[in-house]
Each structure stands twice: as structure tokens, then as C-alpha cells.
Amino acid sequence: MRNVTLEQLYSHRIVQKFVNRSGMVHAISVAYHAFHLAKEHNISVDLATKAGFLHDIGHYTWYSNGKWDYDLYKKNDIHAIKGAERAHKLLIRLGENPKDAKEIALAILLHTDSYLPDAIIQRSTLQQIVKTADEMDEELGGSHHYRRLSQEKALGAIKRLDEMITDHLSTTLMSIKDLPDKPNNDKKLVHE
């Protein structure tokens, strides 16, 4: 069961303000990439898509002369730090499981190296999936932040992804229920 859906996130005023600022099309694309990568690696598609969708919620507007200033962004960026905190707070307010909210926030925190000093980071599979999903959608000079989509089409894409997640979770749950009961071999082990 999912506590918070992507549609609930999409409809929230905080998401509309900050995800639109960083690029709604990019956020949705990264969520779709994260879904497919999570399925491939047997990781929670629910957590991966939420982290993918919210990964840039911490972006600040680094503009010069009305245009995105990629150099200013690269020099001053800490959007992953702000985004992890903002996403965690939002998810908790909406009723997300606190453990899951923390996992999503950590994946957002580690989705980029742009703010980190040169160091080797050991990422969990979920964290690496969100980083890879983001990289799959990047364009030179930050152009991926400027793609546009009508609200109607964006909401439709979010609803389709929610359905894909629900279908995947239902199928996975059905597969687990269909497994034969594991025989109890405790006695055998004790007597050996």
C-alpha cells in the first residue's frame, strides 16, 4: 500500500512552485526513468519514482539577465541539500511512512555531485538509481530544465505513472502470495 501518490505530490502547492521552477517535464521524465531502473534492480518503484520526481525540488533560480546561468549554478549550487530537506518535510506532512520519507530524502541528497567536494560516495541502489535517472535526462547547459508541457498533459503522465506503480506493486504482491509455503525444516536441522 502506498501512503502518498505521485498525483498527491504533483497537486501540492509546494511541488507546483518548486518543481515547476526546476522543470516539471524533467521531473516527470526522471520519475519514469527511476521506475524502469527500480523494476530492473528489484528496488521499490514507489520510493524511486517519488525521489526521481522530487529530486530537483530544492533548486534555486540562478538567473542572469532573465536566462538560466549555468556557471552561477555550478559555482553556488546546494539544491540537493535544500531539496532533501524540503521533500522530507512535504512527505511527512502528506502522511508518508517516516522511514520511506528518509530514504527518499537521502536519494535526493545524493542524486548529484555538484555540491560535494571531490570524494568517493558509496550510494545505496536506490540512491544510484535516482542519480542515473537524472543523468539519463540531462541536456547540455541545463536545457532539460526548460522543456515545457501543459498542466493537463503533465497530470496525465503522473496519473499513468501512478497506475504503473500500482500495477507493479499488485503484480509483485500477487507473485509473493503465489509462492508455495516453505516447508518447516527446523526439526530436521535440530536432529542432524
trRosetta pair geometry for C-beta under 8 A, 3 or more apart (Angstrom, degrees):
i j d omega theta_ij theta_ji phi_ij phi_ji
2 5 5.9 86 119 -78 135 68
2 46 5.5 -163 -107 -132 107 135
2 165 7.2 56 -65 129 149 126
2 166 7.4 -87 -2 -88 131 80
2 169 7.3 -163 -43 -17 101 172
3 94 7.7 125 131 118 95 87
3 95 5.1 -145 170 120 108 89
3 96 5.0 143 90 -117 129 41
3 97 5.6 162 -10 -26 149 76
3 100 7.4 154 28 57 126 147
4 8 5.3 -118 -164 74 76 137
4 9 6.5 79 156 -50 112 93
4 50 7.3 76 93 -111 109 138
4 91 6.3 -145 26 -144 164 74
4 94 4.7 70 -110 120 130 124
4 95 6.1 153 -63 70 96 80
4 96 4.7 -46 -1 -74 129 89
5 8 4.7 106 56 2 77 98
5 9 7.2 -139 100 1 47 85
5 162 5.1 36 -170 -129 113 127
6 9 5.4 -54 -151 39 38 113
6 10 6.0 43 151 -24 70 105
6 31 6.8 97 -127 -169 140 152
6 49 6.2 -60 -72 134 127 119
6 50 6.8 -144 -87 -89 80 69
6 53 5.9 162 -135 -55 105 168
6 158 5.0 -153 125 -166 112 93
6 161 5.8 -15 49 92 164 114
6 162 5.0 -144 40 -71 104 94
6 165 7.5 134 -11 2 117 147
7 10 5.5 -49 -140 36 32 114
7 11 6.2 27 160 -16 64 110
7 155 7.4 62 -129 -156 89 82
7 158 5.5 133 -86 132 65 116
7 159 5.9 48 -81 -86 121 69
7 162 5.5 -24 -22 -50 101 154
8 11 6.1 -61 -146 39 26 107
8 12 6.8 38 153 -38 61 101
8 94 6.0 128 140 -163 127 134
9 12 5.9 -50 -156 12 32 115
9 15 5.3 115 164 -71 71 159
9 50 6.8 157 -46 -134 160 87
9 53 6.4 96 108 116 147 140
9 54 6.9 -92 -172 -64 141 108
9 90 7.5 82 -130 140 87 127
9 94 7.3 -49 -81 -66 69 175
10 15 6.0 -122 -124 117 21 145
10 16 7.8 71 172 -68 50 77
10 53 7.7 -77 -68 -177 84 138
10 154 7.3 175 -158 138 130 101
10 155 6.4 150 136 -109 145 69
10 158 4.6 -6 -46 -135 158 168
11 15 7.5 51 53 58 24 127
11 16 7.7 -5 -172 -47 21 111
12 15 4.6 83 68 10 92 105
12 16 6.9 -162 93 -9 45 87
12 90 6.6 126 125 -162 161 119
12 94 7.1 -79 -74 -79 144 127
13 16 5.4 -53 -143 38 34 114
13 17 6.2 34 158 -20 67 106
14 17 6.0 -57 -151 37 27 109
14 18 6.2 -9 167 10 65 113
14 57 7.7 40 143 -164 95 122
14 86 7.2 -172 172 177 125 105
14 90 5.4 -148 85 -102 150 127
15 18 6.6 -70 -131 52 24 86
15 19 4.8 1 -175 3 69 125
15 54 7.4 -78 -115 -104 102 89
15 57 6.9 -57 -116 -116 64 118
15 90 7.3 117 -52 -168 89 157
16 19 7.0 -34 -91 47 12 95
16 20 5.7 14 179 -16 49 123
17 20 6.5 -84 -163 37 8 107
17 21 6.6 10 152 -24 54 111
18 21 5.4 -46 -148 27 34 118
18 22 6.8 14 160 -4 64 105
18 57 4.7 64 117 -162 127 69
18 58 7.3 22 179 -67 133 20
18 59 6.9 149 -176 46 85 80
18 86 6.7 -63 103 151 177 155
19 22 6.1 -63 -148 46 35 98
19 23 7.7 -75 170 68 62 36
19 24 5.7 78 132 -95 96 70
19 27 5.0 4 -166 -48 112 166
19 53 7.4 -8 -127 162 145 77
19 54 7.1 -81 -85 -117 118 52
19 56 6.9 105 -127 80 64 88
19 57 5.6 -29 -69 -98 79 77
20 23 7.7 70 -164 -61 26 8
20 24 5.2 -2 -102 -46 59 106
21 59 5.9 -170 109 84 105 112
21 61 6.2 -95 -172 -68 115 99
22 26 7.0 -96 131 67 82 129
22 27 7.0 90 91 -53 102 108
22 56 3.8 -167 143 134 154 121
22 57 7.1 -124 17 -84 142 23
22 59 3.7 130 -86 19 115 148
22 79 7.6 121 -103 -164 137 147
22 145 5.8 -81 -179 -137 52 107
23 26 3.7 41 114 17 124 117
23 27 6.4 159 98 -18 68 83
23 56 6.9 9 45 87 89 156
23 144 6.3 104 150 130 168 66
23 145 3.9 -138 -41 -147 132 49
23 146 6.6 -52 -102 -27 115 22
23 147 6.4 66 -160 44 112 76
24 27 5.5 -53 -147 36 34 114
24 28 6.3 31 157 -16 68 105
24 149 6.4 -117 96 47 110 104
24 154 5.4 -7 146 -130 131 144
25 28 6.0 -56 -148 39 30 108
25 29 6.2 31 153 -20 65 109
25 144 7.8 -138 94 -178 98 68
25 147 3.9 -91 76 100 150 108
25 148 6.5 -121 -27 -84 130 6
25 149 4.9 131 -82 -12 100 114
25 154 7.4 -101 -79 -100 60 103
26 29 5.7 -57 -146 38 29 112
26 30 6.2 28 157 -18 65 107
26 56 6.8 17 105 14 122 151
26 137 5.8 141 -148 136 75 133
26 144 4.6 96 -101 150 120 96
26 145 5.8 -32 -15 -94 152 44
26 147 6.5 130 -46 41 78 109
27 30 6.0 -56 -147 37 27 109
27 31 6.4 30 152 -21 62 106
27 52 7.6 133 -170 137 58 67
27 53 5.1 58 168 -159 97 53
27 54 7.3 52 -150 -68 117 22
27 55 7.2 179 -124 38 77 82
27 56 6.3 -120 -83 40 94 107
28 31 5.6 -53 -150 34 33 115
28 32 6.6 33 152 -18 65 103
28 53 6.9 30 -91 -119 41 87
28 149 7.5 -46 29 37 147 157
28 154 6.3 -145 -51 -146 149 81
28 157 5.1 51 -172 116 141 136
28 158 6.6 -94 -116 -68 110 77
28 161 7.5 -160 -157 -24 84 148
29 32 5.8 -55 -152 35 32 110
29 33 6.4 31 151 -16 66 105
29 137 4.5 128 116 -118 125 142
29 144 7.8 -107 58 -166 145 113
30 33 5.6 -51 -146 39 35 112
30 34 6.1 38 153 -22 66 106
30 52 4.2 -165 130 -177 87 94
30 53 7.0 176 82 -75 95 32
30 55 5.9 -83 129 25 154 133
30 130 7.6 50 169 -156 113 67
30 133 4.8 100 -163 136 73 104
30 134 5.3 21 -127 -88 129 57
30 136 7.6 142 -113 59 65 96
30 137 5.3 -103 -70 15 76 147
31 34 5.6 -53 -145 37 29 114
31 35 6.5 39 151 -27 62 100
31 49 4.6 57 -166 -160 90 77
31 50 7.8 56 -125 -61 106 16
31 52 4.1 155 -93 100 46 113
31 53 4.0 30 -77 -65 126 83
31 133 7.7 91 -60 164 13 143
31 161 6.0 40 127 -165 119 163
32 35 5.6 -46 -151 26 33 116
32 36 6.8 24 156 -11 63 103
32 49 7.9 48 -67 -124 27 99
32 52 7.8 -146 20 130 34 148
32 157 7.8 -63 -57 178 122 109
32 161 6.2 -110 -85 -100 76 122
33 36 6.1 -61 -154 39 32 105
33 37 6.2 26 154 -14 68 111
33 52 6.6 -177 64 -148 82 145
33 132 7.5 -145 147 113 120 78
33 133 3.7 152 101 -143 112 88
33 134 8.0 -168 76 -36 141 28
33 136 4.8 166 -139 68 153 142
33 137 6.3 -138 -17 -38 146 107
34 37 5.8 -58 -141 43 31 109
34 38 5.9 34 158 -24 66 109
34 45 8.0 134 126 -150 80 61
34 48 4.1 -174 161 155 103 94
34 49 5.3 166 91 -87 115 45
34 51 6.7 -175 -153 73 158 87
34 52 3.2 -144 -10 -48 146 144
34 53 7.9 -108 36 -26 141 65
34 129 5.7 94 -140 143 77 103
34 130 5.8 19 -110 -98 123 61
34 133 4.1 -21 -63 -77 74 167
35 38 5.9 -59 -148 35 23 110
35 39 6.6 24 155 -18 61 105
35 45 5.2 47 -140 -157 70 104
35 48 6.4 158 -80 99 36 115
35 49 5.0 32 -70 -78 89 108
35 52 7.5 -101 -27 33 67 154
35 161 6.4 -143 -53 -152 152 100
35 164 6.3 46 -175 113 150 131
35 165 6.9 -104 -124 -76 117 85
35 168 7.9 176 -169 -12 100 159
36 39 5.8 -50 -149 33 32 113
36 40 6.4 34 152 -20 63 108
37 40 5.5 -56 -149 37 33 116
37 41 6.2 5 160 3 67 113
37 43 7.9 -10 120 44 76 121
37 48 6.9 -156 76 -175 92 146
37 129 4.5 163 117 -148 127 99
37 132 6.1 147 -122 87 161 124
37 133 5.8 -127 11 -67 141 99
38 41 6.2 -71 -142 52 27 93
38 42 8.0 -109 167 66 57 5
38 43 4.4 -99 -147 75 79 92
38 44 6.4 -57 -170 85 131 32
38 45 4.5 155 100 -95 134 59
38 47 7.7 160 -126 67 146 77
38 48 3.6 -156 -64 13 138 162
38 49 7.3 -89 9 -36 148 75
38 126 7.6 32 -109 -116 101 72
38 129 5.7 77 -70 -173 72 160
39 42 7.7 25 -174 -72 28 37
39 45 5.9 27 -60 -81 78 118
39 168 6.5 -100 -98 -140 111 142
41 125 5.6 -169 151 179 139 126
41 129 6.5 -139 38 -80 145 122
43 47 7.4 -89 152 65 94 111
43 48 5.9 95 108 -52 111 126
43 125 5.3 -161 -77 116 136 117
43 126 5.4 176 -175 -80 140 77
43 129 6.2 -149 62 -26 154 155
44 47 4.1 57 96 17 123 106
44 48 6.2 165 93 -13 65 87
44 100 8.0 -107 127 -130 165 106
44 126 7.2 2 45 -100 91 122
45 48 5.6 -58 -139 43 32 112
45 49 5.9 29 164 -19 68 109
45 164 7.8 -112 159 122 144 90
45 165 5.3 -169 116 -125 115 82
45 168 5.3 28 27 95 158 150
45 169 7.1 -133 53 -56 113 85
46 49 6.5 -60 -146 36 20 103
46 50 6.6 15 158 -13 59 111
46 100 7.7 -27 113 -157 113 136
46 165 5.7 103 -85 -169 68 127
46 169 6.8 38 -46 -70 112 130
47 50 5.9 -61 -148 39 30 109
47 51 6.2 25 158 -15 67 110
47 100 5.9 -132 -95 -157 106 94
47 103 5.6 -22 -155 107 139 124
47 104 5.6 -139 -158 -75 82 86
47 107 7.4 128 155 -8 98 151
47 126 6.0 -28 116 -140 123 136
48 51 6.0 -59 -146 41 27 107
48 52 6.0 28 155 -19 64 111
48 107 7.7 -141 -115 -166 50 166
48 126 6.1 -135 -84 -142 82 84
48 129 5.3 -42 -132 114 119 140
48 130 6.7 -157 -149 -66 70 83
48 133 7.7 130 176 -30 100 152
49 52 5.5 -53 -141 40 32 113
49 53 6.0 33 158 -21 66 107
49 161 6.2 165 -157 164 142 122
49 165 6.1 -96 17 -80 155 130
50 53 5.8 -54 -143 37 28 110
50 54 6.1 2 164 4 64 114
50 91 7.4 77 171 -103 137 125
50 104 5.1 -42 105 -125 114 136
51 54 6.3 -69 -137 52 25 94
51 55 6.1 56 157 -70 63 87
51 87 7.8 83 -118 164 57 158
51 103 7.8 -84 -62 124 130 74
51 104 4.6 -155 -74 -148 89 73
51 107 3.8 -4 -153 93 152 134
51 108 5.6 -143 -153 -52 85 78
51 111 7.4 173 161 -68 102 125
51 126 6.9 99 19 167 161 102
51 130 4.6 -70 125 -94 119 138
52 55 5.8 -22 -146 -24 27 118
52 129 7.9 -69 -64 127 109 92
52 130 5.5 -150 -76 -125 69 82
52 133 5.0 -45 -118 111 119 153
52 134 7.4 -161 -136 -57 76 76
53 158 8.0 75 -125 -119 139 99
54 57 4.7 -20 -170 -23 77 127
54 83 6.8 155 149 180 84 104
54 87 4.4 107 151 -114 141 126
54 90 7.8 -170 -130 67 142 137
54 104 7.0 48 54 165 134 115
54 108 6.0 -50 106 -91 95 133
55 80 7.8 -19 -177 -114 75 82
55 83 6.7 45 173 153 31 151
55 107 7.6 -75 -99 123 94 89
55 108 5.2 -167 -123 -123 54 79
55 111 4.7 -7 -153 23 119 178
55 130 5.8 167 -92 -180 128 112
55 133 8.0 171 -28 86 156 109
55 134 5.8 -126 127 -80 161 122
56 59 5.0 13 173 -32 90 115
56 79 6.4 4 -150 150 64 136
56 83 6.4 -99 -161 -105 13 149
56 134 8.0 135 -48 -126 100 119
56 145 7.7 -156 176 -108 162 101
57 83 4.5 124 63 -139 74 91
57 86 5.2 -146 123 94 113 126
57 87 5.3 126 51 -64 145 94
57 90 7.8 -94 170 10 160 148
57 108 7.3 -28 32 -150 101 143
58 78 7.6 -80 144 114 128 62
58 79 4.1 148 99 -174 93 63
58 80 6.3 178 58 -70 141 9
58 81 6.7 173 172 68 161 45
58 82 3.3 144 -158 87 114 86
58 83 2.6 -108 -9 -46 109 72
58 84 7.0 -14 -42 3 144 52
58 85 7.4 85 -97 42 124 82
58 86 5.5 167 -83 18 81 126
58 87 7.8 -73 -42 -20 95 95
58 108 7.5 119 -6 160 119 121
59 79 4.5 13 -88 -131 48 139
59 83 7.2 34 -26 -68 56 115
59 145 7.8 155 -145 -131 166 133
60 76 8.0 -69 68 115 136 109
60 77 7.6 -169 37 -121 103 63
60 79 6.4 -142 2 -84 74 93
60 82 7.3 74 -43 39 94 163
62 68 6.7 57 83 -159 78 66
62 69 5.0 -107 141 61 90 89
62 70 7.8 116 102 -86 126 17
62 72 4.3 -178 -176 100 116 110
62 73 4.1 180 55 -69 157 78
62 76 6.8 156 -105 62 128 116
62 77 7.4 -62 -39 -76 146 86
63 66 6.3 2 174 -132 124 11
63 67 6.3 145 -153 68 85 24
63 68 6.0 -55 -100 -94 72 35
63 69 6.0 134 -142 -5 18 94
64 67 6.5 -34 70 63 63 77
64 69 4.1 66 3 -66 104 132
64 72 6.5 142 -33 -18 113 141
68 73 7.3 2 178 -33 91 134
68 141 8.0 122 96 155 118 86
68 142 5.5 -128 137 100 144 136
68 145 6.6 123 -101 79 160 133
68 146 7.2 -122 -9 -60 140 111
69 72 3.9 41 109 17 119 116
69 73 6.4 160 94 -17 65 85
70 73 5.4 -54 -148 37 34 118
70 74 6.3 33 156 -19 68 105
70 141 5.2 -108 -50 -155 156 63
70 142 4.9 -172 -98 -1 105 123
71 74 5.9 -52 -145 36 31 108
71 75 6.3 24 157 -15 64 112
72 75 5.9 -64 -147 41 28 108
72 76 5.9 -19 171 19 67 118
73 76 6.9 -83 -134 53 17 82
73 77 5.1 38 176 -61 63 114
73 114 8.0 -28 144 178 86 144
73 142 6.8 74 50 -71 163 152
74 77 6.4 -22 -111 -1 16 120
74 114 6.5 -112 -132 -158 61 107
77 114 5.0 -16 89 131 137 123
77 115 5.5 -118 106 -73 81 94
78 81 4.6 -29 168 32 96 120
78 82 6.1 94 111 -17 87 97
78 115 4.8 99 -108 -126 57 147
79 82 5.7 -60 -143 47 37 106
79 83 5.5 40 158 -25 71 113
79 112 7.8 30 70 43 97 146
79 114 7.8 13 35 75 95 133
79 115 7.6 -176 30 -41 57 131
80 83 5.5 -52 -135 40 27 114
80 84 6.3 34 160 -26 62 102
80 108 6.2 175 -156 147 74 69
80 109 5.3 102 155 -147 99 33
80 110 7.2 126 176 -44 138 15
80 111 6.0 -169 -120 46 118 85
80 112 5.2 -157 -56 45 135 101
80 114 7.3 142 -11 49 119 97
80 115 6.0 -152 35 20 108 129
81 84 6.1 -52 -151 28 25 109
81 85 6.9 17 153 -9 59 108
81 109 6.6 54 -97 -131 44 85
81 115 6.5 -101 -18 105 107 164
82 85 6.0 -63 -155 41 32 108
82 86 6.0 27 153 -17 70 113
83 86 5.6 -56 -137 41 31 108
83 87 5.8 28 164 -18 68 110
83 108 4.9 -130 118 165 107 125
83 109 7.6 -173 78 -76 88 48
84 87 6.1 -56 -141 39 23 108
84 88 6.2 26 158 -21 61 110
84 105 4.3 88 -168 -175 82 82
84 106 6.9 66 -142 -77 126 24
84 108 4.5 171 -87 88 70 108
84 109 3.8 23 -72 -64 148 88
85 88 5.9 -56 -146 34 26 112
85 89 6.4 24 158 -17 62 108
85 105 7.3 77 -68 -152 25 122
86 89 6.0 -58 -151 37 28 110
86 90 6.3 25 154 -16 64 111
87 90 5.7 -59 -146 40 30 111
87 91 6.0 30 158 -20 68 109
87 101 7.9 180 130 -164 80 80
87 104 6.2 -123 140 125 126 108
87 105 5.5 175 84 -98 105 75
87 108 5.3 125 27 -17 152 167
88 91 5.9 -56 -144 37 27 109
88 92 6.4 25 158 -17 63 108
88 101 5.3 101 -143 159 67 102
88 102 6.8 46 -125 -93 115 46
88 104 7.4 164 -87 81 66 94
88 105 3.9 16 -67 -82 105 141
89 92 6.0 -57 -150 36 27 109
89 93 6.4 27 154 -19 63 109
90 93 5.7 -58 -150 37 30 112
90 94 6.3 19 157 -12 66 111
91 94 5.9 -63 -147 42 29 106
91 96 3.8 -27 170 21 93 146
91 100 7.6 -132 165 104 137 88
91 101 4.0 169 105 -121 130 103
91 104 6.2 128 -67 65 165 143
91 105 7.5 -132 25 -50 138 97
92 95 7.9 72 179 -50 28 13
92 96 6.2 -72 -76 51 33 92
92 98 6.5 40 -110 -103 98 76
92 101 5.3 71 -60 -149 75 172
96 100 5.5 -119 170 85 102 109
96 101 4.4 122 102 -66 124 100
96 104 7.6 -46 169 14 157 142
97 100 4.1 72 70 13 100 111
97 101 6.7 -171 84 -14 48 84
98 101 5.4 -51 -142 35 33 115
98 102 6.5 35 157 -21 64 102
99 102 5.9 -54 -155 33 30 112
99 103 6.7 30 149 -18 64 105
100 103 5.6 -52 -148 35 36 112
100 104 6.3 36 153 -18 67 104
101 104 5.8 -54 -148 37 30 111
101 105 6.2 32 153 -20 64 108
102 105 5.6 -55 -146 38 31 112
102 106 6.3 31 156 -19 65 106
103 106 5.9 -55 -147 36 29 110
103 107 6.5 30 153 -19 63 105
103 126 6.3 12 173 100 106 163
104 107 5.7 -56 -152 35 31 112
104 108 6.5 31 150 -18 65 104
105 108 5.6 -53 -151 36 33 112
105 109 6.3 40 150 -25 65 105
106 109 5.3 -48 -145 32 35 118
106 110 6.4 7 163 3 66 110
106 124 7.7 49 119 20 126 124
106 127 6.4 -65 127 -84 90 113
107 110 6.4 -71 -143 51 26 91
107 111 6.4 52 153 -60 64 95
107 124 7.8 -77 -86 62 85 107
107 126 5.2 -80 -88 134 126 98
107 127 4.8 -148 -116 -99 67 59
107 129 7.7 -26 -147 63 127 86
107 130 4.4 108 170 0 108 152
108 111 5.7 -32 -147 -10 31 120
108 130 7.1 -89 -76 158 41 157
110 121 6.3 173 -149 166 113 144
110 123 5.5 167 143 -111 140 105
110 127 4.5 5 82 -163 129 123
110 130 7.7 101 82 72 77 119
110 131 6.7 -57 127 -59 77 116
111 127 7.3 -135 -72 -164 57 69
111 130 4.7 -76 -102 125 105 107
111 131 4.9 -173 -149 -84 51 63
111 134 5.3 94 173 -14 112 150
112 115 7.1 72 102 7 104 84
112 131 7.0 169 -64 -124 38 88
112 134 6.9 -83 -67 111 89 158
113 116 5.0 -75 -159 42 65 115
113 121 7.1 -156 -99 -1 99 136
116 119 6.2 -98 159 37 114 102
116 121 7.0 -16 177 -56 171 127
123 127 3.8 -136 -167 97 101 119
123 128 4.4 135 106 -57 129 81
123 131 6.6 -54 -138 -3 171 140
124 127 4.7 96 49 8 75 104
124 128 7.0 -144 90 -4 38 87
125 128 5.8 -57 -146 39 31 110
125 129 6.3 37 153 -26 65 105
126 129 5.6 -52 -149 31 30 115
126 130 6.7 26 156 -16 63 103
127 130 6.1 -56 -152 35 31 107
127 131 6.5 31 151 -17 64 108
128 131 5.5 -54 -147 39 35 114
128 132 6.0 33 155 -18 68 108
129 132 5.8 -57 -145 40 28 109
129 133 6.1 31 156 -22 65 108
130 133 5.6 -50 -141 36 30 114
130 134 6.4 33 156 -20 62 105
131 134 5.9 -58 -154 35 27 111
131 135 6.5 24 152 -15 63 109
132 135 5.6 -57 -147 40 33 111
132 136 6.3 41 152 -29 66 103
133 136 5.6 -49 -150 26 30 117
133 137 7.1 11 157 -5 60 108
134 137 6.4 -75 -160 42 31 99
134 138 6.7 46 148 -47 67 99
135 138 5.6 -35 -146 2 38 120
137 144 5.5 116 140 -150 85 145
138 144 5.5 -111 -134 -7 34 148
139 142 7.3 8 76 124 79 7
139 143 3.9 -66 102 63 127 102
139 144 4.3 148 14 -44 96 85
140 143 6.3 26 69 3 57 114
142 145 5.1 -14 169 12 90 119
142 146 7.7 87 127 -17 77 98
143 146 5.6 -63 -164 33 53 113
143 147 7.6 68 147 -41 75 83
144 147 6.4 -26 -157 -4 44 111
149 153 4.9 -114 176 87 101 117
149 154 4.8 125 105 -61 118 90
149 157 7.6 -9 157 -1 157 139
150 153 4.7 88 58 11 86 100
150 154 6.8 -152 92 -6 42 88
151 154 5.6 -55 -143 39 32 113
151 155 6.1 32 159 -18 67 107
152 155 6.1 -56 -147 37 25 108
152 156 6.4 28 152 -20 61 108
153 156 5.4 -52 -147 36 33 116
153 157 6.4 35 154 -20 65 102
154 157 5.8 -54 -151 34 31 110
154 158 6.5 31 151 -18 64 106
155 158 5.5 -53 -147 37 34 114
155 159 6.3 36 153 -20 67 104
156 159 5.7 -53 -146 36 30 111
156 160 6.4 32 154 -19 64 105
157 160 5.7 -52 -148 35 31 112
157 161 6.4 30 153 -17 64 106
158 161 5.8 -56 -149 37 31 110
158 162 6.4 36 151 -21 64 104
159 162 5.5 -50 -149 34 33 115
159 163 6.5 35 151 -19 64 103
160 163 5.6 -53 -153 35 33 113
160 164 6.4 36 149 -21 65 104
161 164 5.4 -49 -147 34 37 115
161 165 6.4 39 152 -20 65 102
162 165 5.7 -53 -150 34 31 112
162 166 6.3 30 153 -17 65 106
163 166 5.7 -54 -145 39 32 110
163 167 6.1 33 156 -19 66 107
164 167 5.8 -54 -145 38 28 111
164 168 6.2 28 155 -19 63 108
165 168 5.8 -57 -148 37 28 110
165 169 6.2 24 156 -16 65 108
166 169 5.9 -57 -144 39 28 108
166 170 6.2 29 156 -19 64 108
167 170 5.8 -57 -146 38 28 111
167 171 6.2 27 156 -18 64 108
168 171 5.8 -55 -146 38 29 110
168 172 6.2 29 156 -19 64 108
169 172 5.7 -54 -144 38 30 112
169 173 6.2 31 155 -19 64 107
170 173 5.7 -55 -146 38 29 110
170 174 6.2 30 154 -20 64 106
171 174 5.7 -53 -146 36 30 111
171 175 6.4 33 153 -22 64 105
172 175 5.7 -53 -150 32 31 113
172 176 6.6 30 152 -18 63 104
173 176 5.8 -54 -151 35 33 111
173 177 6.4 30 152 -17 65 107
174 177 5.7 -57 -148 39 32 110
174 178 6.2 31 154 -21 66 110
175 178 5.8 -59 -147 36 29 111
175 179 7.3 48 151 -41 60 90
176 179 6.0 -34 -163 0 37 115
184 187 7.4 60 126 2 93 90
185 188 4.6 -49 -170 40 79 120
185 189 5.9 81 131 -25 88 98
186 189 5.9 -60 -153 36 31 109
186 190 6.4 30 154 -22 66 107
187 190 5.7 -56 -149 33 33 112
187 191 6.3 19 159 -10 67 111
188 191 6.3 -67 -149 42 27 102
188 192 6.5 35 156 -37 64 106
189 192 5.9 -49 -147 17 31 116
